[in-house]
Structure formats: C-alpha cells, structure tokens
Amino acid sequence: MSNRRQFLNRSALAALAASLGLWAPGKSQAFSPYRKKHNPNSSKGGPVAIATWDNRKATEAAWNVLSKNGYALDAAEQGAWIPEADPNDTSVGYGGFPDRDGFVTLDACVMDEHSNAGSVTFLEHILHPVSVARKVMEKTPHVMLSGEGALQFALAEGFQKQNLLTETARQAWEKWKKDNGYTPPTHDTIGILALDQQNRICGACTTSGWGFKMRGRVGDSPIIGAGLYVDNEVGAATATGQGELMLKTLSSFMIVELMRGGATPQEACEEAVARIAKKFPGQVENGSVQVGVLALARDGHHGAYGLRKGYSYALFQHGENKHFPATHLV
Ligand code: ASP
C-alpha cells in the first residue's frame, strides 16, 4: 500500500474513532470508560486466597500454602481439593450429584501466572480432577482432555479409579427420577483464586456441574475464559452458577479484560453479570437461575457479584478468613 493511501486510511480511522468519542490525537488511546480509575499494577497485594461460596476451608488450605511463601498454583489446587473430597458437597467431586443417567462426571481447570492452562471435562472416577487438569497443563502440549481420554491420562499419571457416587447422592438421584424435574442446580462449585507473596496469581475451578444434567453436558467451569481466567499482568476471575450463561458471555475473560481497561474488580464483576442479564432477560425473570462471579486484581483488591441474592464468597487476607455475602443485581 502506498504511503499516501496508508495515511488516508489512518486518518479516516482516526476521524471515525474521534467521532465515536473513542480516540483523539494527543489523548491517550482509551477505549474504556474505566481507564485510569484503577491501576491494577499499582502495588503488591499478596497473599490473598478467595473462593466462591462459603469455601472457607478451601481458602484456609490455600492460605496455609501462601503464608509459607508457597506458590499460588499449589494454593489454588490444595484449596480445591477440600470440596472435591467432601462427601457433603453435592456440586463438586466426591458426593457430587450424578448426571441424569446416574454417573458422576467432573469438570475442572487450572491456570497459572504465565497464562498456561489445563482442563479436564466429562471426567469420571477420579477424586481430584483439579490435579488431573494441572497435569494436563504441565505434562502435555494440550489444554483440555475430555471423557475417556482424560480418564486414561489420569490413570497413566497414577491417579486411582474410585466410585464417586455417595449413597446420599444416589438417593437424591432416585428421587429426582421420580419427580422427573430438570431444574437448575444448587451451587457450590468452587472457583478459587490465589495471589502469592511473589505476586503470582493462579486459579482453579472444579465442579460436578449441573445436578442430573444430560449425559455429556459440560458447563463453564473447565472452560478457560468462562469459568476461570488468569492474566498475571492484571488479575484473575472465576464464576459459578448456571454455566451456560457464562459460556455464552465468557464472563471470566470479560472481567479480566475490563480490569485491564481500568475497571476495579467490583466494577468488572458487576458489568459481567449485567451483561448476562441484558442478553438473557428471561433468565433474570426465572427466579431459580443464579450466577456469581469473583475477581482478584494483582494489587490484592477483589470484587464479587451475584445475579441475585444468596451468592457469597470466602476471603483469606491479612491473616483473617472471612465469609461475605456478595452484592447482587436483582
Ligand atoms: N457453573 C457450574 C456449571 O454450570 C455449576 C455451579 O456453579 O454450581 O457446571
């Protein structure tokens, strides 16, 4: 392209951007209304562990790693192990509600401070899918393994096959079969974000998904950008709730990108939930649909927001482990 044509194209673009209020010569090239309000690089913020719902036992396990100057990925993984192994948690790992055919199928992912990611979907029989996801990240050239392939990989890596369907979950399934409803899930999926003393942010997300889901259904939790996203330059985000909505809007990625543009973690969370509500107003009217998001900026500030009342989160920071209700849209 000739220099003159390049110049004219650039001028036309600049005029268009200026007319839209996006850019003007001499002004910073700010495409976000949030720019300059919040600078996520401003200071060191670790250690922090934050998790969806009342997962204080998980944030405590993460804190035990972080407080000894441990690695954020170990913190997130070890935090995630707690609900994965808890038979009373019917949304994660062992004790999770099965699919409509009676099989417990698990989704999980991890992401590290270098933007490496690993994920497993539709995995059966393995107690700690989060650790299989970490192995996928560390030992394969891939990001995601699914179903039978994920199981084969896990077994080859030394994970033990076990029955994850508890008697309580089996009975709930039997009851569900009689009622034959297909209602949205009760939620306890854990998304956990950790910022360590060396300012590395990592995250993990693990779930048994929507109780009594269709066989083969995969939600947002193991999908990088939907259930979890980490960018160490900015921060991290994770989500819980009706995964189809986060899948359709890539909520976690959106939150991190909004923070990159200068939004506070709280503003970014609110925008992501508002976007879901705007795109899918029917879901807002459906009183049983819930969405909850969490964000952690690299300066240690956090945000949390739910579609409706009831969403909460656990935060371990400054040596204190607390459980907070999140603010919400409706
Ligand atoms: N987000 C999860 C899913 O859709 C469910 C949950 O958060 O409880 O699989």
Residues whose N, C-alpha, C, O or C-beta is under 5 A from the ligand:
A	BS01	LIG	S91 T186 H187 D188 T189 T207 G209 W210 G219 D220 S221 T240 G241 Q242 G243 E244
